[in-house]
């Protein structure tokens, strides 16, 4: 603030009334698995509802295919968020809400969870002080996470450094992700059926799905429908004419 001029902020770019300045929201940009997300504390955001979604869309620069005016990465793998706060159910250390932010429409999808982004919740909770400090010499901590999207509990085992914060460096590598880092173990055993009520929603391990093929024709494809933290359809890469290489699959999905 300039002396004698309350409410005026000076910068090398402009001077504007304080009440017109942008509001800051604390964020942490973190990779979880093969995704990148924006992690935030629930107390730093408005309550769930239209205002919260408006703030999140503004943070990500959505809707815009490039998300050029926000933190989004203009890709479904890099336009994700995690909202973390105190637990609201017994047995949990933290609550965690996952959001998939669209860059094609002004919409934040909370229908399911994301395993990749879940991997970052434990380290974020530890580093943000949402858990009691670790005892000296502890090599790892297990964080019980209540996913509010599905109501399920999952557990993350996080390596701890000498400072008591989550370890960053490590030798764990993931296909399709450059470099290596600390290994985060996730236990999804209590999340089965969290979206549909059954681990096999149709009751079958394998079934034939009828889908629209190239040129508008109809094709049949064998698939497995599985609900283990997130409802997912598994198909053989070969049935799609692919070898299964991560770069090839990613290109085919664009």
Secondary structure in CASP SS format (residue, H / E / C, confidence):
PFRMAT SS
TARGET T0000
AUTHOR 0000-0000-0000
METHOD secondary structure of the structure
MODEL  1
X C 1.00
X E 1.00
X C 1.00
X C 1.00
X E 1.00
X C 1.00
X C 1.00
X E 1.00
X E 1.00
X E 1.00
X C 1.00
X C 1.00
X C 1.00
X C 1.00
X E 1.00
X E 1.00
X E 1.00
X H 1.00
X H 1.00
X H 1.00
X C 1.00
X C 1.00
X C 1.00
X C 1.00
X C 1.00
X C 1.00
X C 1.00
X E 1.00
X E 1.00
X E 1.00
X E 1.00
X E 1.00
X C 1.00
X C 1.00
X E 1.00
X E 1.00
X E 1.00
X E 1.00
X E 1.00
X E 1.00
X E 1.00
X H 1.00
X H 1.00
X H 1.00
X C 1.00
X C 1.00
X C 1.00
X C 1.00
X C 1.00
X H 1.00
X H 1.00
X H 1.00
X H 1.00
X H 1.00
X H 1.00
X H 1.00
X H 1.00
X H 1.00
X H 1.00
X H 1.00
X C 1.00
X C 1.00
X C 1.00
X C 1.00
X C 1.00
X C 1.00
X C 1.00
X C 1.00
X C 1.00
X C 1.00
X C 1.00
X C 1.00
X C 1.00
X C 1.00
X C 1.00
X C 1.00
X C 1.00
X C 1.00
X C 1.00
X E 1.00
X E 1.00
X E 1.00
X E 1.00
X E 1.00
X E 1.00
X E 1.00
X C 1.00
X C 1.00
X C 1.00
X C 1.00
X C 1.00
X C 1.00
X C 1.00
X E 1.00
X E 1.00
X E 1.00
X E 1.00
X E 1.00
X E 1.00
X E 1.00
X E 1.00
X C 1.00
X C 1.00
X C 1.00
X C 1.00
X C 1.00
X C 1.00
X E 1.00
X E 1.00
X C 1.00
X C 1.00
X C 1.00
X C 1.00
X C 1.00
X H 1.00
X H 1.00
X H 1.00
X H 1.00
X H 1.00
X H 1.00
X H 1.00
X H 1.00
X H 1.00
X H 1.00
X H 1.00
X H 1.00
X H 1.00
X C 1.00
X C 1.00
X C 1.00
X C 1.00
X C 1.00
X C 1.00
X C 1.00
X C 1.00
X C 1.00
X C 1.00
X C 1.00
X C 1.00
X E 1.00
X E 1.00
X E 1.00
X E 1.00
X E 1.00
X E 1.00
X E 1.00
X E 1.00
X C 1.00
X C 1.00
X C 1.00
X C 1.00
X E 1.00
X E 1.00
X E 1.00
X E 1.00
X E 1.00
X E 1.00
X E 1.00
X E 1.00
X E 1.00
X C 1.00
X C 1.00
X C 1.00
X C 1.00
X C 1.00
X E 1.00
X C 1.00
X C 1.00
X C 1.00
X C 1.00
X C 1.00
X E 1.00
X C 1.00
X C 1.00
X C 1.00
X C 1.00
X C 1.00
X C 1.00
X C 1.00
X C 1.00
X E 1.00
X C 1.00
X C 1.00
X E 1.00
X E 1.00
X E 1.00
X E 1.00
X C 1.00
X C 1.00
X C 1.00
X C 1.00
X E 1.00
X C 1.00
X C 1.00
X C 1.00
X C 1.00
X C 1.00
X C 1.00
X C 1.00
X C 1.00
X C 1.00
X C 1.00
X C 1.00
X C 1.00
X C 1.00
X C 1.00
X E 1.00
X E 1.00
X E 1.00
X E 1.00
X E 1.00
X E 1.00
X C 1.00
X H 1.00
X H 1.00
X H 1.00
X C 1.00
X E 1.00
X E 1.00
X E 1.00
X E 1.00
X E 1.00
X E 1.00
X E 1.00
X E 1.00
X E 1.00
X E 1.00
X E 1.00
X C 1.00
X C 1.00
X E 1.00
X E 1.00
X E 1.00
X E 1.00
X E 1.00
X C 1.00
X H 1.00
X H 1.00
X H 1.00
X H 1.00
X C 1.00
X C 1.00
X C 1.00
X C 1.00
X C 1.00
X H 1.00
X H 1.00
X H 1.00
X H 1.00
X H 1.00
X H 1.00
X H 1.00
X H 1.00
X C 1.00
END
